[in-house]
Amino acid sequence: MIKPTLFNLLIAFLFLTLCNTAISQTYKPFSVRKNIEVRGNMLVIGNSILGKDNQPFHLITKDNQDISMQYIDIDSDGSTFSSSSADVQVPPYKNGSATTCYRVAYAGLYWGATLQSGSRSAINKVKFKVPGSSTYTDIQGELVYDAIVNPI
C-alpha cells in the first residue's frame, strides 16, 4: 500500500505535469493596448449588466442560476434597455489623509456583447455618460472577435 504522503506527492506531480502541457486557444493574438510605466498601484473598476433588479445583490446563499436575471437599467432613459454604473473609490493615503496624491495615468473602457438578433452594426456601440451629465455620448469600440462571422 502507498503511504498517504507519497500518494499526495504523486498526485501533485501529475497535476503539475498536466497543467504544464495544457493547450489553450486564442482567436486573435493579444496586443499591447497601452504601455505606461508608473510607480504605484493599478485600480480596476467593473460593474454588472445582469441582476435580480436594479439594487445591489449581496445574498451569498444564492447563485446566478437561482435568480431570474434581467438587464439592469438604472437610468430610466427610453433610448437604453440596459444601463449600469461603477464608482471609483480611491483608498485613503497611507497616513489616512485626503487622496490628493492620486492621479489617473490611463483609463480604458472595455465591454463584451452578444448579439442574439438585430443589426450587426450595433454590437460595438455603447452610450457613455460621465457623472453629473444628463446626456450620453455615443462610443464605437473595436470589434475583437465575432463568432457569427468567424466561427470556431
N, C-alpha and C positions, 0 to 999 in steps of 0.2 A: 504494500500500500504506500502511496506517495504521501509524504508529510505535507500538512497544510501550507507551510512556508514555501516549500519547493513548488507546490501546485500554484500558489499565488504568483510566484516569480515567473513561472511558465506562462500563465495567463497574461501577465503584464507584458512579457516579451512578445507573445503572439499579437497582442493588441497593438503594441508599438510598431511591430513589423508590418501589420496590415495597414495601419494609419500612414506609414511612410510610403506605401505603394498605392495609396488611393488616387484615383484619377478624377478630375473634375472637368467640367465643360464650360467654356466661355464663348458666348455667341459673338461678342465683339470685344477685342482686347481692351483692357483698361488703359486709360491715358491720364497723364497728369493734368488736372484742371487748373491748379494754381500752386506755385511753389513760393512760399513765403517763409523766411527764417526770422522767427521772433523768439524772445525769451518769455516764458510764461506758460499758461495753460490754454487748452482748447476747450471751448464750450459748444456742445451740440444740443440744439433745441428741436423738439418734434411735437407732433400732435396727431390726433386720430380723425378719421373721416367717417368711421362707423361706430355706432354705440347703441345703447338701450334707448337713450333720449339725449337731449342737449345738455344734460347735467353730468358732472364728473362721476365716474363709476368706480367705487373702491370696495366692492363686496368680494372679498377674497375667497368666499366659498363657492363662487360661480365662475364658470369659464365661458368663453365666447359661444361655444356650441349650446350653452344653456340659456342663451338670451336671444330673443328675436331682434336681430341687428337692423338698424336703419341708418340712413345718411344723417349725419349731424348737420344742422342748418341753424347757426346761431345769429344770422344777420337779418332774417325776415325780409330779404330782398327777393323780389319776383324774378330777377334775372339770374339767380343762382339756385340750384337744387341741393347743393352741398357746400357748407362753409364751416370753417373752424379756425381757431387761433391758437397761438403759442406765445407765451410771455417769457422774456429773458429775465431771469432773476440772478443777478451777479452776486456771488458770495461776498461777504464783507472782507475787507483787507485784513491782514494778519493781526493787526493790533485792535481790530474791531471798529475802526473809524470808517468814515464815508468811503465810497467806492470810486473816488475821483481818479485813481491811478489806472483805471482800466480804459482800454481803447479797442475798437474793432479794427483788426488788420484785414480781414476778409469776411464777407458774408455771402453765402450762396443759397439759392432756393432750389430744392430738389423735390420732385414728386414722381409718383408712379401712377399709371392709369391702365384700366382695362376697358375696352370699348365693346359692349355687347351688341349694340345696334346703333344706327345713326351715321352721321357724317364722319368719315375717316379724317377729315381735315381738322376736327376739333380735339383730337386726342392729345395734342401737345400744347393746348392753350389753357391758361388759367387766368383768374382775376385776382389781383393783389391789392390790398388796402392797408396802408400804414396806420398805426394807432392815431386816433384823433381826426382822421379823414372821414368824409362822408361819401367819397366816390372811389370806385375801383379803377385800377389801371390794368389793361389787358396785357398779358405777357405770353410770348410764344417761346416754348422751350425747344431744346434739341431732342429729336426722337432718337433714342439709343438703340432700341430693338423693337421690331413689330412682328409679333408671332403669326399674324394672318398673312402678311406679305412675304415673310421669310420663315416659314415653319421649320421646326427641328428637322 
